[in-house]
């Protein structure tokens, strides 16, 4: 089953209803419909090629309880017929999509198959791998056989598994299938249930499949298959034989005692789920996805091993622009994703040369093998991952000799002799890496840390930081990796590195950015927050630089809002704003940026390191996510986060505002013009004082729906309030509170009511006060409206930067441009509407307080 085809034409067009994919009528939006029935309906059409006219979903098709029964019947979730006439005796496949446990679901499916003419059945709940059943009529009655899949339209049942190499499907995302495999194997595999061991087994199976794909001619049937009429034993025997061929060819990678130890039933199941996909051409790194699914956070998280999605890797390889004779290294290579794509990139260059020079296939293959063995190198600390990386490179291109199991941050003199002979500092032309990072990972040891300038304590000297002679006792690995990566490069060498966003703007990490900025930063990619989710919440930037090279005038910047999956790892699709529904197009800005990079390469010609651009006018109108920024501006602001400079949305907002008779005026300008004044919140009391008094302590989470919520569990004593409070920060009625720091709350606003003037505010809350008789005619009520406006909120997305894991707008809130109406009457109209609403609310609050007080008096 292909998860990529689960698009979301599952559209919430009317509240509580969705549009049925098959019948195109509105139905109730139950979890069963959204998660199972609608997705599988699309799979039947998009992956199995059945016509919508052959399928009945809503209104449902009913199966009679008995042939003579005219009253009772069972509704079928999805009924697939042999023809578009949809005759009852032509019912072919029944799909049961109940949100139930597998045992109950299959039992119900068997009942429906028994009562109907259908030959095949599918149970699917949207979470687990589908179960496929064949109904067989024997002399002794009905028998149900579990099969590896269902046939496509026009395909015979016995054709399942007889896939030719050229017919394999390229998957977008196998994570959902790996997750289902993991759940199935953990519950059903005999002898092997631990995730780490299951991961090793799946990796062996994946490499067996990749080997089969590589060495099977396009028009021949693959050996990695599970036919519907094959026994589990026969399939297991063929797959194990295939794995022996893998071991025999790659003796330096696989040990003689490496085995596929899954029981026959489990192996048959796994092969059946993977057999119709082409893993070599997958848009995601299937090995990395398998590791993340099976091993998970418990094993990988403490080491910071979170794999880079393949689309991001492809983009970074493209930007690095490796030359045909340039050596590349990944000093934290994991499962080898960067190395595999770098090798493919070099091979594409060789193929272009082969066409130009007229090489035959033998000459081309010799050059490809030479490239794999001499130009691609990797270091990985984890022995299992190092082995996987070697296997990946060996099967794809015989490049296993360039990968070593070492600690890249260790003194090179401590590496084993073989590594020292192959890996030298100051010797690589190119480098790509996603170093391990995480708050719990620390590098310790004086001898190890003394290698690095960045391991020293740095102190501020004017506007910049300088190195001291004092050494830190521990350091996060990502900082040290920056320096080690530079150490590995030759002067003029280029590297692309993924680092958490905090290092690109946070004042406390400024010394790290200054260290990077001593070299030519030629490109920055703003990666989506979902890039490493659900395994890691870090928001990252990919930085590209040339070692010991003068900073160029302009920096190429790219912004990707999404890259194919959401925070749960599920695919996401672009939204059609005209028709108010989701589309079939995967929301992957990385892919678009990659095509933009190719266009820019054509613009400046082959070769070069992105230093030939002069101005933005060189970019065509269809380049949306890539742009140039003056390096002098970036150096001045000390913000190296691309979306901060992204003008695309600003232009759209300005065009919209102009059409609506609105002027966009910055908050800073309003402050300078004496329209508003501002001050920070008061501060925070000690935790032991909370809940011990009558004065409300207001935190970020208490700013909700324009109101101040007073949490009784956070009230503090009056004397604590007076110790922290200052007269200069006295609150007035109609002051506006603005959240400027806090997870997902930045930009929330509230108005101080007559009952809120005596509260203590956390410093993360900003107070804005409108001054009377200002030149724009702005009132506090209108300012509340302006700060809540979608134009203001949209701008904030590019001003909010991630510091460690928390969003922070810092003083960039002053740069927000408020959508002020040019018509004073419109300002007054909006102000009066909000004032009337607030007055009514405050009057109601006053009345409630009086009732409460009265009831309190009565009870005494």
N, C-alpha and C positions, 0 to 999 in steps of 0.2 A: 504494500500500500504506500502511495506517495504522499507524504505529509505536505509537500510544497503546494499541492493542488488544493489544499484547504484554504481557499481564498475567503474573503469575507464579503460575499454578496449576502451575508447574513446581516441584514441591515435593519436597524431599529428605526423604521420609517414612521410608525405610529407608536405611541407610548404603550408598552406592554405587548406589542406585536412585531413580527418579523415577516419578511417576504420569503415564501417558500421557493427554493431554488428550482424545483421541477415544475410545479403548477403555476408559479408566479402569482399566487394569491396570499393574502395576509393570514397568518396563523399566530396563535399565542406563543410568546417567546419563553418557553420553558427551558430549564437547563438541559433536558434531554434533546430538545430540538437544536439548541445552539451548539452544544458540545459533541453531539453524535449524529443525529439524523441529517441535518443540513450539511455538515462536512462530508459525510460518507456519500450523500447524494452527488456532491461535486466530484468526489473521487471516482464514482462509477462512470460519470460522463467524461471527465478529463483524463483519467489514467487508464480506464478499461474500455473507453470509446463507445459506451452504450449511448443510444440516442435518448433524449428526454422523452420522446414519444413512446419509448419502450418501458417507461418507469411510471409507477403510481406512488405518490407520497400522500398528498392531501387534495381532496378528501381521501381517506384511507381505503385501501382494498381490504375486504373481509374474507376470512377463511371460515367455512361452515364447520360447526362442531361435528356434524355427521352428514353424509350425502343426502339423507332425507330430512334433515333439520331445516325448518324454514324460519325459525325464530332466533335461535342463538348462533353467534359467530364471533370470531376473534379479529380485531383490527391489526393489520400488518404495517409496520413502520415504513418499510420500503419494499415494494414488489417490483421485480424485474421480469419482463416477459420476453419470449423469443422473437416476437414481432411487434410492430406498432399497432396491430389490431387489438392486442391485449385481451385475448380470449382467456377464459378461466383455465382451460386445459393446456394453455401455453405458458402458464406461470413457471418460471425457470429458477429464479433465485429469490429467497426471502432474506431480508436483512432485519434483524432484531436489534434495536438500539436502546434498550432499557438501561437506566442507570442502576444496574443491580450487580451483584457479585457474579463472577463467571459461572459458578455452578448452577445457580438459579436461572441465569440468562440462557445457558445452553440447554437446560432442561425444557424451558419454554419454547426455544427454537425447534427442538426435536418434536414437540407436540404439534407445532404449526406445519412442519415438514410432513409429519405423519398424516395430517388431515388434508393436505393439498397435493397437487400434482408436481410441485416444485422438486427439482433434483438436488439443488444446492442451497446451503444456508450460511449466513454470516452473523456472528454475534459481535457487536462493537458498542463500547460505552464511551468512546471519546478519550479515554485515558490509557487503557490497556491495549496490547496488540490484538487485532481482530482474530477471532477463531473461525476457521472455515470448515464446513461439514459437507460431506457427500452422502446422499441417501441412496442406499443400495437395497434393491428388492431381491430377496432370496426365497427359496422354497420354504424356509422356516420363518419367514417374516421379514421385517425391516431391520437393516443393519446401518449404523451411522459410522462413517469413517472420517477422521480428521485429515484434511489435506493441506498442503502448504500454501495454497492460494486459490482464487477462482479464475476461470478463463476470461480473457478479453472478448469483446464482441467479435464473432466470427472465428474464434479459436476453439479447438476441441479440448475437452478436459484432459486428454492424454498428452496434449501439447504443452501443458504447464511444465516449466523447467527447461524446455528445449529452446533456450534462448541463444540466438547467434550473438557473437561479440558486438557486432555493429548495432544490434537492436536494444542494447542495455540503456536504461534511462539515467540521465545525469541528475542526481538529487540536489536540492537546494539546502536541505537541512535534515540530517539523520538523527538529531538529538532525541526527537520524540520516539523514534523506533528503538534507539539504543536504550532509552528509559524503559520502554515496554519489555525489551529483551532482558534487561537487568531484573525487572520485577518477576518475569516468568522464570528465569534461571534461578533466582534466589529462592523461589518457592517450589521449583520442580526438579532442578538438576540433582542428580544423585552423586554424592561424594564430593561435590564442589559447590559451596554456597557462599564463601567469603568473597567480598567484593574485590579484594586485591587479586585473589587467585582467578576469579571470573574475568577480571580485566586482562590478565595475562593470557587466558584462554581465548578471549575475544580478539586480542591483538594477533595471536597466532592465526586465527581464522581469517581475520582481515588481510593479513599479509599473504595468506594462501589465495584469497580471492584476487588481490592486486596482482600477484604473480600470474594467475590464470588469465586475467584481463590483458596483461602485457604480452603473453606468449601465445594467445589464441588468435589466429587470423580472423579478420572481420567477418567472413562468410561462414565460419565454422561455429558449431555449437560449443558453448563453454562447458568445462568440466565441473565448475562450481555451480551445482544445481541440485534441486530436489524435485524429481518428477512425481506426479500424483499416483502413478502406478508402481513406483519404486518402493522397495522396503527400506525401513530406516537403517537396517544393517548394511544394505548395498550402498546407500548414500554415504554413510559414515566411512565405509571402506574406501570409496573413491576419494573423499576429502582427505582422509589420512594418507593415502598414496600421494595425493597432490602435495601435501605438506612435506612428505619425505623428499619430493623433488625440490622443494624450496630449500630444505636443509642441506641437500646434497650440493646444490648450486652455490649456496652461500654459507659454506662451512665456517668462515671466519666470524660470522655473525651469530648463527644458531648453534647451540650445543647439541651434541649427540643425544643427550637425555631430554631435550625439549620434545614435548608431546602435546597432542590435542587430547585432553583427558575427559572431555564432556561425554556423558553417556549418549548412546545412539539416538534416543528420542530427542534429547536437547539439541544435539548437533543438527539433526534433521530440521528441527524447528528454526534454528538460527539461519541455516542455509536457505530455507524457504522464505524467510523474511528479507534476506539480503540479495538473493540471486538475480533479481531483475534490475539492479542498480549498477552503474559504472562508477566505482570508487576512485579510480585514477583521475577522472575528470570532474570529481565532485567540487562544488563551489565552496564547500567547507572542508576543513581538515578532518577527515573521518577518524583518523587515529586519535587526534586531540579530543574530538567529541566523545569518543568511546572512553578515553581515560577520565574525562571530566564526569561522565555519567556514572561509571562504575566505581572509580576510586573516590571521587567527591572531596568535599572540604576536609573531612577527617584526616585523610592521608596527605593531601596536597597542600591544603591551606597553610599549615605551619611553615612550609618551605616557600610559599609564595608562587607556586607553579600554576599559573593561570594562562591557558594557551590563547594565542592571538588568532582571531577568526581569519579564515583564508582570504576573504575579500580585502581585509585591512593589510594583510601580508602582500597581496598582489599589488596594491596601491603603493606601498612603501618600496617594494622592489622596483616598480616602474619609475618612481621619483628618484631613487638612488642612481638609476641610469648606469648600471655596471657595464664596463667595457669588456670586450671579448678576451682580453689578456689580463684582466684585473682579478686579484685574489680577494675573496670575501670570507668573513668569519662571523659566526654568531657565538659569543662567549657564554650564552645561557640558552642553548639551542632546544631544550625540552625534547619534544618528539620530532623535531627537525623541520617544522613548517617553513621557516625563513629559508633554510638551506634548499629544500625541495623546489620552492618557487624561484630562488636565485639560479638554480641549475636549469630549470625550464626556460628562464629568461635568456641565459647564455646559449642554450640550445637553439632558441628561436633566432638569435643573432647568427649562429653557425649555419642554420638552414638558409637564411638570407644570403650569406656568403657563398654557400654551396650552389645556389641557383645562379648567382652572379659569375662564379668562377667555373661552373660546370663540373663540380665534383660528382663522382658516382656515390652510391649508397655506402659502399665499403669505406671510402675515404671519409665520408661524413660521419659514419658511426665511430671510426677510429678517433676523429677529432672530438666527438661527444664524450667518449670514454676518457680520453686524455683530460678534457675539461673537468669532468666529474672527479677524477683522481687527484688533480693538481691545484684546482682553483677554489674549491669549496671546502670550508673547514668549520668545525663546531666543537664547543666544549660544553659538557653537561655534568653537573655534580651528582645527580641521581643515577645510579647504575642501571636501573630498569629503563628509565627514559633514554639514557645513552645507548642502550642496546636497541631500543625501538627506533631511535634516530638512525643508527647504523643500518638496521634492516630496511627502513624506508629508503635511504639513499642507495643501498645495495641493489634493491629490486628495481628502483627507478633508473639508476644510472651508474652503478658500480663505484659509488663515491664513499664507500664505508671507511676507507683508510684515513679520511680526514677528520674523523670524529673521535674525541677523547673524553674519557670519564675523569674529570678533574674539578677542583674548586678554582674557578677563574680568578677569584679574589686573593688566593693564596700567593705567596712569593713564587715566581716562576721557577726558582731554583729548587723548590720543594715538589714540583711536578715530577712525574716519572720520566725516565730518560727518553723514552719514545716520544712523549709529548714535547719535551724540551727540544728534541731534534726537529720537530715539525712546526711548533708554534713559537714564534719569536715576537717580542715587542717591537714596535716601529717597523712592521713588515707587511701590513695589509693595506690594500688600496680601498677596500670597502668593508663596511660593518653594518649589520642589522641585528637588532636585539630588542627583546621585551624582558628586561631584567626582573628578577623576583622582587616583589615589594609587599609590605604588610606591616602593621603596627607592632606585631609580636615578634618580628624577625630582627635579630640584632647580631652584628658581627663584632666579635671580641678578640682580645689577644694583642698585646703591645707590638710584638714583632710584625704581625699581619697589618695592623693599623698604621705603623710607621711608614709604610710604603706610600701613603696617600696624603696629599695636601688637604684634601677635603675631610680627612679625619681629624685635622687640627681644629682648635677653637678659633673662630673668626670674630672680629670685633668691628663695630662701625667706626669709620673715620670720615666724618663729613657725610656726604651722600653715598659713600661706598664702603665696602667691607674690606678689611685687610687680614691676612693670615697671621696668627700668633705662633709662638713656639710650644704652646700647651696642646697636649694630645687628649682627645676624648677617650673615655674608657670603652665605649661601644658606639656603633654606628648602624643606621639602617642600610641594607645592601644596595638599594637603588642609587644612593648618593655615591658610594664607592665605585659602583659599576660605571658611572659617568666617566670617572677618571681612568679606570682600567680600559674602557673602550677607546678612549683617546690615546692611551699608552700603546694599544695594539696597532694603531694607524700610522702610516707614513705621513710626513708633512704633505699637505694637500689631499690626503685621503678623506673619503666621505663616509659619514655614518648616519643611519636613521635609528632613533632610539625612542622607545615609549616610556614615558615617565609620568607619575601622577601630577595633576594640574596644579596642585598647591605650589610646586617649585617654580612655576611660571609667572607668579604674581604676588605671592604672600610675602610681606615684609620680613618675616622671621626666616624665610628661605632665600632671601635676596642674594646671599653670598654664593649659593649654588648656581643661580641664573647668571650672575656676573662671571663665574668661572666658565660657564658655557659660552657666554658672549665674548670671550677673548678670541673666539674663532668665528669664522664666517657662517652665521646662521642663514641658510638660504631658503629654508621651507619649514612651515609649521602646519600640522594638521590637528584640528579640533575634533577629537574622537567623541562619539556619542556616549552618554553616561551608561547606556545599556551594553557597551562593547564587551565587558567582562562579566556582566550579570548573567545568571543568578549566582555565580560562584564568588564574585568579588565586586564590591560596590565602588571601587576606585574610578574616578573620572580622570581620564588621561589625555595627554597631548603627545603627538609624535613630532620630534624635533630632528631636523636634518642640518648637518653642518660640515664644513671643510676645516680640517685641522691646520692651525697656524697660518690661516689665510685672512687677509684683510676683509672686514665686513663690507658686503656689497651694499649698494644704495637702497635697493628695495628687497623686501622679503616676500616670497610667494607664500600666501596663506590659503588654507582650505578649511571649510566648515561643513561637517556632516551632522545633520540633526538626528538621523537614525541610520542603522546599518543592517537592517534585516530581521532583528528579533527584539522582543520586549524584555522587561526586567525578569520575566520567568523563563526566558529562552524560547518563547513561542514566536512564530513568524508574525510580522505585522505588515499591513498593506496600506498603500496610499489612499487618502480620502478624496473623493470627488465632491468638491465644495459646491459645484453647480447643481448636481442631482442629490446632494446630501446622502451619499452612501459610500461605502468602501469599494475599492476596485480590485481587480485581479493582480495588479502590479505590486510586487514586493517593495516595501519602502526601504530602499537601499541607496542612500546618497553616496556611499563609497564608490559604487559602480559608476555613477554619473561623474564623480570627481576623476575617476580613472580615465574616462573618455575625454574629460576636459584636459587632463595632463597630456594625453596623446595629441590633442589638438594644439596644445602649447608647444609640444616637441616639434610638431610640423612647422609651427610659426617661427621657431628659432633655428630649425635645422637639426640634423643629427649631431650627437655629441654635445659637449659643453655641460656646465654644472649650474644651469639656471641663472647665469650672471649677465645674460645679454638683454634682458628686458629693460626698457627705459621708462615707459609710462603705461598707465592703465588703458590708454587708447588702443594699444596693441591687441587687447582682448576683444573677441567677437561678442555680439549681444547674447548668444546662447550660452556663454560661460557664466554660470550663476554662483557656483559654490567656491570658485577659486578667484583670488584677487591679489593685488600687490599693495604693500604698505611701506612707506618710507621707514627705513631702519632707524633714522634719527628720531622719528616720532616714538617708535617703540622703545628706544633707549631712554627717552625722556620720561615716558609714562611708567616705565618698568613693568609693563603688562605685556606678556608674550603669549596671550591667549587669543587666537584668531577671531572668535565670535565677537570679541569686544570691538573689533574694527570692521565687522561685516556690515556693509552699507545696503545690502540688498533689501532687507526688511525696512530699513529707515526710508529708503526711496519709496517703497510701496505705501508706507504710512504717510509720508509727505504728500504724495499724489492724492491719497484718499482725503486727507485733511483739507487740501486746497479745494477739492470738489465740494466739500461740505461747509465751506466758509469758516474754516478753523485755522488758527495760527498755532504752531508748535513752539512753545517758549520754555526754555530750560528752567529748572528749579533754581539753579545758580543765578540766573538772570533775575528771577523774582526776589531772591535774597539780596542781590546787589541793588535792586531798585526799591528796596525797603517795602516790598509787598508782603513778605513773610519773614519771620524770624524763627530760629530753631535752637533747641538744646537737647542734650542726651537725657536718658532716664537717670534715676537717682543712684541706683546701685542695688546690691543684693544683701539681705540679712543672713546671718549664720543659720544653718538648717535647724539648730535646736530651738530657734525662736518661732519657727513656723507653726501655726495652729495654736499659738499661746496668747493671742490678743484679739483686738477688734479692728486694726487697720489692715485693709486689703493689700496684699503684695501681688502686683500684677506682672505676670510673665508673658512671654511670646504667645503661648498657647491660649491665653485669656483674651486675645484680640480676635473677636469672632463677629461677623455680620454687622460691622460698624458699631459694635457694642463692646463694653468692657465687662468681662465676666469676673465676678468676685468669688474665688474659690475659698470656701470657709476653712479648708484644711491648711491654707497658706497665710491666714491672717496673723499679724505680728503685734507685739505689745507696743503701746504708744511711745514709751521711752526709746525702744529700738528704732522706731520710725524717726524720731527727732534726732537721733545720733547720725543717721544717714542722710536725712532730708536737708536741703539748703534752700534759703529764701529765694535765691535767684532762679530756682526751678519750681516755684509755686505754680500749680496747675490752675488754669482758668476754664470756666465753662466754655464749650465749643472749641477748645484746643483739639488738634488732630494728632492721634497717635499712629506712628508708622513703624512697622516691623522691618528692621534692616539686617537682622541676623537670626538664623534658626532654620532647621530642616523644614523645607516646603512651606514656610510661613512668610517669607520675605515678600513685602508689598501689601500685606494685610493692613487694614486701617480701621480706626474706630474714632468716635467723637466723645469727648469728655462731657458727661451729662452733669446736671446740678448735684448729683449724688456721688460723683467720682473725683471731686477736686482734692479730697484728702486720701490719697492712695500712694503707695510706694511703687515706682516703676523700675524694672530691670534695665540695665544700660543698653540692652539690645533693642529697646524701644526708643524711637526718636519722637520728640514733640515738635510739632509745627504750629505756629500761631499766625493767623492772618492779621495784619495791621490795618487799622481803619483808614478810610478815605484814600485807598491805593489807586494807582492810575489805571488799573485794568477793571476796577469794580468787582474784584473777587471777594467773595464772602467765605466764611469757614465752611458753610454748607456746599458751596461750589467747589472748594478745594477738596472736600471729601469725595465729591463726584469725580473730579479730575484725577485724583490718585487711584480711584477704582476703575477708571475708564480702560477699556481693552487696549487702546493705543499705548497707554502708560505701562500697562502690565506686559504688553508684547515687547516693549523696549527693555524692560527689566530683565528679560531672559538673557540678553547679551551683556548685561552689566553684572549679573550675579555670577560670581566665580566660586569654584569649590576649593575650600581650604581644608586639607586632610579629607574628611568625608562630609563636612558641613558647608552648606552654601553661605556666601557672605557677599554683600553688596558694598561693604566698607563706605567710603565717601562718594562712591560712584552714583548714589541716588541723586546727587546734585546735578548730574548730567541728564537725567530724565527730562524729556520735553513734554510738557503738559498741553493737551488739546484745548486751548482756550478759544471760545467762540468770538468772532469779530463783532457780532451783534450784541450790544449790552442788554437788550431786552431779553435775549435768549439766556444770558447769564442770570438775569433776575428771575426769569420763569423757572429755571432749574433750581435755583437757590430757594425760592418760595416753596416749591414742591417738597424738597428735602426738609426744609424747616418745619413745614406743617406736619410731615410724617414724624419728625423727631419730637416736636411739641406734643403730639398725640401720645407717642410712646412714653415720654417722660411724665405726662399727666397720669397715664395708666399706672406707671410705676409708683407715683406718689399716692394714688388711691389705694393700691395694693398694700403699700407700707402702712397707711392709716388703718386699713382693715386688720392687718397683722397686729398692729399696736393695740387696737381695740380688743381683739380676741385675747391678746396677752393680758390686758388689764382685767378682762372678765374672768380669766382663769385664776387670777390671784384673788 
